[in-house]
Amino acid sequence: MEHHNLDLPKALHAQKGSPLDYVSAFKLVEVLERLFGLHPNWKRMKKVLKEGSEWPMDELDPEFRLSDLEDAIAFGNHKGATKNEDLLKKIVEKDVTYRYGLVLPLDKMKLIPGVS
């Protein structure tokens, strides 16, 4: 970001066509490995990308589905983040420090063309 004078749209525009392009969809595992190979979860993610993943496909009881949906609505979006702010800050700080993530404030995302 400093290289682009802390100008987020400029920094993102400079990544066009690279594996870091924020609109990138699918990349070869070998390309992703150069970027994420040191991430602690990379081996697991690589396995999923190469072999796929398996999910339980048992039929869910309609009453359980409704109960689960009602619980999710009552809990709300991102409540874990708002109720555990100190934990969120600790996790995000670690991700940013080790360059696993880049935290972008939602109000700044409106400055990026194509992001609403």
C-alpha positions as CSV (number, residue, x, y, z in Angstrom):
1,M,0.0,0.0,0.0
2,E,2.8,2.4,0.8
3,H,4.2,1.8,-2.7
4,H,0.9,3.2,-4.0
5,N,0.7,6.1,-1.6
6,L,-1.9,4.3,0.5
7,D,-4.3,4.6,-2.5
8,L,-6.3,1.3,-2.4
9,P,-7.9,1.6,-5.9
10,K,-4.5,2.4,-7.3
11,A,-2.9,-0.6,-5.5
12,L,-5.6,-2.9,-6.7
13,H,-5.5,-1.6,-10.3
14,A,-1.7,-2.3,-10.3
15,Q,-2.5,-6.0,-9.7
16,K,-4.7,-6.4,-12.8
17,G,-3.9,-9.7,-14.5
18,S,-1.8,-11.0,-11.6
19,P,-2.7,-13.7,-9.2
20,L,-3.4,-10.9,-6.7
21,D,-6.0,-9.3,-8.9
22,Y,-9.1,-9.1,-6.6
23,V,-11.4,-10.3,-9.4
24,S,-9.3,-13.4,-10.1
25,A,-11.5,-16.5,-10.2
26,F,-9.6,-19.7,-10.7
27,K,-5.8,-20.1,-10.7
28,L,-3.6,-23.2,-11.1
29,V,-2.7,-24.8,-7.8
30,E,1.0,-24.1,-8.7
31,V,0.3,-20.4,-9.0
32,L,-1.6,-20.3,-5.7
33,E,1.1,-22.3,-4.0
34,R,3.7,-19.5,-4.7
35,L,1.3,-17.1,-2.9
36,F,0.0,-19.2,-0.1
37,G,2.5,-22.0,0.3
38,L,3.7,-20.8,3.7
39,H,0.1,-20.3,5.1
40,P,-0.5,-22.8,7.9
41,N,-3.6,-24.1,6.2
42,W,-2.1,-24.4,2.7
43,K,-1.6,-28.2,2.7
44,R,-5.2,-28.8,3.6
45,M,-6.4,-26.2,1.0
46,K,-4.2,-27.7,-1.7
47,K,-5.6,-31.2,-1.0
48,V,-9.2,-29.8,-1.4
49,L,-8.2,-28.0,-4.6
50,K,-6.7,-31.1,-6.1
51,E,-9.0,-33.8,-4.8
52,G,-12.1,-32.0,-3.9
53,S,-14.0,-32.2,-0.7
54,E,-16.7,-34.5,0.7
55,W,-19.8,-33.2,2.4
56,P,-22.4,-35.1,4.2
57,M,-25.5,-35.5,2.0
58,D,-27.9,-36.9,4.5
59,E,-31.5,-35.6,4.3
60,L,-32.1,-33.0,7.0
61,D,-35.2,-33.2,9.0
62,P,-37.5,-30.2,8.1
63,E,-38.0,-29.3,11.7
64,F,-34.2,-29.2,12.2
65,R,-33.8,-27.0,9.1
66,L,-36.4,-24.5,10.4
67,S,-34.9,-24.5,13.9
68,D,-31.4,-24.0,12.4
69,L,-32.6,-21.1,10.2
70,E,-34.4,-19.4,13.1
71,D,-31.2,-19.7,15.3
72,A,-29.1,-18.2,12.5
73,I,-31.6,-15.3,12.1
74,A,-31.7,-14.7,15.8
75,F,-27.8,-14.8,16.0
76,G,-27.5,-12.3,13.1
77,N,-24.6,-11.6,10.8
78,H,-21.1,-11.2,12.2
79,K,-22.2,-11.4,15.8
80,G,-19.1,-13.4,16.7
81,A,-17.1,-10.4,15.5
82,T,-19.2,-7.8,17.4
83,K,-19.5,-9.8,20.6
84,N,-15.8,-10.8,20.7
85,E,-14.1,-7.7,19.5
86,D,-10.8,-8.4,21.4
87,L,-10.6,-11.9,19.8
88,L,-11.4,-10.5,16.4
89,K,-8.7,-7.9,16.7
90,K,-6.2,-10.5,17.8
91,I,-7.0,-12.8,14.9
92,V,-7.0,-10.0,12.3
93,E,-3.7,-8.5,13.7
94,K,-2.0,-11.9,13.3
95,D,-3.4,-12.4,9.8
96,V,-2.1,-8.9,8.7
97,T,1.2,-9.3,10.5
98,Y,1.9,-12.6,8.8
99,R,0.5,-11.3,5.5
100,Y,-2.3,-13.9,5.4
101,G,-4.9,-11.2,5.0
102,L,-5.5,-7.5,4.1
103,V,-8.2,-5.9,6.1
104,L,-10.3,-3.4,4.1
105,P,-12.8,-1.2,5.8
106,L,-16.2,-1.5,4.2
107,D,-16.6,2.2,3.7
108,K,-13.4,2.2,1.7
109,M,-14.6,-0.5,-0.6
110,K,-17.0,1.9,-2.3
111,L,-13.9,3.6,-3.7
112,I,-13.1,0.6,-5.8
113,P,-14.6,0.5,-9.3
114,G,-17.0,-2.5,-9.6
115,V,-17.5,-3.0,-5.9
116,S,-20.8,-1.8,-4.4
